[in-house]
Amino acid sequence: MKNSIRLLLNSVFCSVLVSSFSVGTAASQSANQQSVLQMESPDQRTGNQLEAIAERVRHELVMLPYYGVFDWLEGEVTPDGSVILRGEVVRPSLKSDAEFRVKRIESVTNVVNEIRVLPLSTMDDGLRIALYRAIFYSSLARYSLGAVSPIHIIVRNGRATLKGVVGSEMDKQLAYMSARGVPGLFDVKNELMAEYKAAN
């Protein structure tokens, strides 16, 4: 059975599952928000090393100056110390900056950059702004506070995907319904995760 390690961090949400991670901001119901790093490793002998690398990578990525609500970064740390970067970003420079930052980490042996740059589109730009207003100019406004929102809005060719983490299943559904109300969207996928789920 896999061992699970939970660590409290200060400012970002990083989910590590079998050595994979995602970068965003955690939401909580309290004013003083804390974030969670969750890690499961199939091999206890390398678990601590993978955790340390993932934490360094997470830190470097979340500190990227132009990483924002319309971008999403995630990836995987392999047992040999390689890092596979994935996600979708608006600026090409963010893709190259992410690779550059991660390559500087001493414990990282190799970086495979699979981050996709979203195509230039005035229609998608308009949808991004409309989605931002629909989601954050509502009862979910608290999620817009902080350097990076815990809710990320990815728009590609008129289709939106919500990624990140919210405090509850209700907030997850509210975000989805708000996005669905934006005219001009072809589709909305809700990939938000809820920190707290209602008991059955």
C-alpha positions as CSV (number, residue, x, y, z in Angstrom):
1,M,0.0,0.0,0.0
2,K,1.3,3.5,-0.8
3,N,2.4,5.7,2.1
4,S,1.0,9.2,2.2
5,I,2.8,12.3,3.5
6,R,1.1,15.6,4.2
7,L,3.1,18.7,4.8
8,L,1.8,22.2,5.5
9,L,3.2,25.0,3.3
10,N,2.5,28.7,3.3
11,S,1.4,30.0,-0.1
12,V,0.8,27.5,-2.8
13,F,-1.0,24.2,-3.5
14,C,1.2,21.4,-4.8
15,S,-0.3,17.9,-5.3
16,V,2.3,15.2,-5.7
17,L,0.9,11.8,-6.6
18,V,3.3,9.0,-7.5
19,S,6.0,11.7,-8.0
20,S,3.8,14.1,-10.0
21,F,2.9,17.7,-9.0
22,S,0.8,20.6,-10.0
23,V,1.3,24.3,-9.2
24,G,-1.5,26.6,-8.1
25,T,-2.7,28.3,-4.9
26,A,-4.7,26.5,-2.2
27,A,-8.0,27.9,-1.0
28,S,-9.4,27.5,2.5
29,Q,-12.4,28.9,4.4
30,S,-10.3,30.9,6.8
31,A,-8.7,34.3,6.2
32,N,-5.3,32.9,6.9
33,Q,-5.0,30.4,4.1
34,Q,-2.5,27.5,4.3
35,S,-1.6,25.1,1.6
36,V,-1.0,21.4,1.3
37,L,1.7,19.3,-0.3
38,Q,0.5,15.8,-0.6
39,M,2.8,13.1,-1.7
40,E,2.6,9.4,-2.3
41,S,5.6,7.4,-3.4
42,P,5.6,3.7,-4.4
43,D,9.2,3.4,-3.3
44,Q,10.0,4.6,0.2
45,R,13.7,4.5,-0.5
46,T,13.5,7.3,-3.0
47,G,10.4,9.0,-1.5
48,N,12.3,11.7,0.5
49,Q,14.5,12.5,-2.5
50,L,11.6,12.8,-4.9
51,E,9.7,15.0,-2.3
52,A,12.7,17.3,-2.0
53,I,13.0,17.7,-5.7
54,A,9.3,18.3,-6.2
55,E,9.3,21.0,-3.5
56,R,12.2,22.8,-5.1
57,V,10.6,22.6,-8.6
58,R,7.3,23.8,-7.2
59,H,9.0,26.7,-5.5
60,E,10.8,27.7,-8.7
61,L,7.6,27.5,-10.9
62,V,5.3,29.4,-8.5
63,M,7.8,32.2,-8.3
64,L,7.8,32.8,-12.1
65,P,6.8,36.5,-12.4
66,Y,4.3,36.0,-15.2
67,Y,2.6,32.8,-14.0
68,G,-1.0,33.8,-13.6
69,V,-4.7,32.8,-13.5
70,F,-4.7,32.0,-17.3
71,D,-1.8,29.6,-17.1
72,W,-1.5,26.1,-15.6
73,L,1.8,24.2,-14.8
74,E,2.2,20.6,-13.7
75,G,4.7,17.9,-14.1
76,E,6.3,14.7,-12.9
77,V,9.6,13.9,-11.1
78,T,11.0,10.5,-12.2
79,P,13.1,8.3,-9.9
80,D,16.3,9.2,-11.9
81,G,15.8,12.9,-11.0
82,S,14.3,14.0,-14.4
83,V,11.5,16.4,-14.4
84,I,8.7,16.4,-17.0
85,L,7.0,19.8,-17.3
86,R,3.4,19.9,-18.6
87,G,0.6,22.5,-18.7
88,E,-0.6,25.3,-20.9
89,V,0.5,28.9,-20.8
90,V,-0.4,32.1,-22.6
91,R,3.2,33.5,-23.0
92,P,5.9,31.6,-24.9
93,S,8.5,33.1,-22.5
94,L,6.8,31.4,-19.5
95,K,7.5,28.0,-21.1
96,S,11.2,28.7,-21.6
97,D,11.5,30.4,-18.2
98,A,10.0,27.4,-16.4
99,E,12.5,25.1,-18.1
100,F,15.4,27.5,-17.3
101,R,14.4,27.7,-13.6
102,V,14.0,24.0,-13.2
103,K,17.3,23.2,-15.0
104,R,19.2,25.3,-12.4
105,I,18.1,23.0,-9.6
106,E,21.1,20.9,-8.6
107,S,19.3,17.6,-8.0
108,V,17.5,17.7,-11.4
109,T,19.3,15.6,-14.0
110,N,17.2,16.4,-17.0
111,V,14.1,18.5,-18.0
112,V,11.6,17.4,-20.6
113,N,9.5,20.5,-21.5
114,E,6.0,19.5,-22.7
115,I,4.3,22.8,-21.8
116,R,2.0,23.9,-24.5
117,V,1.8,27.6,-25.5
118,L,-1.8,28.6,-26.2
119,P,-2.5,30.0,-29.6
120,L,-2.9,33.7,-30.2
121,S,-6.6,34.5,-30.4
122,T,-8.6,37.7,-29.8
123,M,-11.7,35.6,-29.3
124,D,-9.9,33.5,-26.6
125,D,-8.6,36.7,-24.9
126,G,-12.1,38.0,-24.7
127,L,-13.4,34.8,-23.3
128,R,-10.6,34.8,-20.6
129,I,-11.7,38.3,-19.4
130,A,-15.4,37.3,-19.5
131,L,-14.7,34.1,-17.5
132,Y,-12.6,35.9,-15.0
133,R,-15.4,38.4,-14.3
134,A,-18.1,35.7,-14.2
135,I,-16.2,33.6,-11.7
136,F,-14.5,36.2,-9.5
137,Y,-17.1,39.0,-9.5
138,S,-19.4,36.8,-7.5
139,S,-19.5,34.9,-4.2
140,L,-16.2,33.4,-5.3
141,A,-14.4,36.8,-5.2
142,R,-12.2,35.7,-2.3
143,Y,-10.4,33.3,-4.6
144,S,-9.1,36.3,-6.6
145,L,-7.0,37.5,-3.6
146,G,-3.3,36.7,-3.4
147,A,-0.5,36.7,-6.0
148,V,-1.9,33.7,-7.9
149,S,-5.5,32.6,-7.8
150,P,-6.3,29.0,-6.8
151,I,-8.7,28.8,-9.7
152,H,-7.0,28.8,-13.1
153,I,-8.9,29.5,-16.4
154,I,-7.4,27.8,-19.4
155,V,-9.0,28.8,-22.8
156,R,-8.1,27.2,-26.1
157,N,-10.1,27.7,-29.3
158,G,-13.2,28.8,-27.5
159,R,-13.1,25.9,-25.0
160,A,-12.5,26.5,-21.3
161,T,-11.0,24.3,-18.6
162,L,-11.1,25.2,-14.9
163,K,-8.1,23.9,-13.0
164,G,-6.9,24.3,-9.4
165,V,-8.4,23.8,-6.0
166,V,-11.3,25.3,-4.1
167,G,-12.5,25.0,-0.6
168,S,-15.6,22.9,-1.1
169,E,-17.7,20.9,-3.6
170,M,-20.2,23.8,-3.6
171,D,-17.6,26.3,-4.7
172,K,-16.5,23.9,-7.4
173,Q,-20.0,23.8,-8.8
174,L,-20.5,27.5,-8.4
175,A,-17.3,28.2,-10.5
176,Y,-18.5,25.7,-13.1
177,M,-22.0,27.2,-13.3
178,S,-20.6,30.8,-13.5
179,A,-18.3,29.7,-16.4
180,R,-21.2,28.0,-18.2
181,G,-23.1,31.3,-18.2
182,V,-20.4,33.0,-20.3
183,P,-21.7,33.5,-23.9
184,G,-19.6,32.4,-26.8
185,L,-18.0,29.3,-25.2
186,F,-18.2,26.0,-27.0
187,D,-17.5,23.9,-23.9
188,V,-16.4,24.1,-20.2
189,K,-14.6,21.3,-18.4
190,N,-14.5,21.4,-14.6
191,E,-11.2,19.9,-13.4
192,L,-11.2,21.8,-10.1
193,M,-10.5,19.8,-6.9
194,A,-12.3,20.4,-3.6
195,E,-10.3,20.5,-0.4
196,Y,-13.3,19.5,1.7
197,K,-16.0,17.2,0.6
198,A,-19.3,16.8,2.4
199,A,-19.7,13.7,4.4
200,N,-22.1,11.1,3.1
